Amino acid sequence: MRVLVIEDDQEASAYLVKALKEAGHVADQAGDGDTGLAIAREGIYDVLVIDRMLPRRDGLSVIESLRGEGNRTPVLILSALGQVDDRVTGLRAGGDDYLPKPYAFSELLARVEVLARRNSPQEAQTVYRVGDLQLDRLSRSVVRGSEPILLQPREFRLLEYLMKNAGTVVTRTMLLEKVWDYHFDPQTNVIDVHMSRLRSKIDKGFERPLIHTVRGAGYVIRDDG
């Protein structure tokens, strides 16, 4: 899931983005309404988290502009204004959900994930299978045959992306952008290290490998059996 956080409080924004990434999601941030609106217009986000009181352009104006342009990306409004009338105003401006500050991150995460599932046809598929390997997105579990496999959050995202694109070669650039949220080459072996760890957990000890290297191109997960 890809989330854009539009929040002018830098400390609060940094905390939220870090927490979302630790939960296995991709998160970007913008510090004012104009910048947030410009980034949101790219249409690449599953959910927008928008503070109501922003410099340069307030949060409700951002939402109204997006809705007027036909952008239907789900919006969770954050605000210190938590009275009933405030919530009604936010929802009528085009927000999909409203969470008063201060909030618990666990509740925010649950609300964001619900909005993403509601909006994305892909979210209807919660279980992916390749051969005898199964990944369940809801329970965050992986099983090969009858053996459960424990993965770290980044390993889970890496496997999930491979399985979403089963049978198709995914390039290093695709993995950097979709799994690590890098839009540049960090000139490190981060992919090789994580792929090696993932392979040792997914393929080691089983009759045939599922994760394959395509020399000069990238990686593919498939069942050659």
Secondary structure, DSSP 8 states (H G I E B T S, - for coil): -EEEEE-S-HHHHHHHHHHHHHTT-EEEEESSHHHHHHHHTT---SEEEEESS-SSS-HHHHHHHHHHTT----EEEEES--SHHHHHHHHHTT-SEEEESS--HHHHHHHHHHHHHHH-GGGG--EEEETTEEEETTTTEEEETTEEE---HHHHHHHHHHHHTTTS-EEHHHHHHHTS--SS---S-HHHHHHHHHHHHHTTTSSS--EEEETTTEEEE----
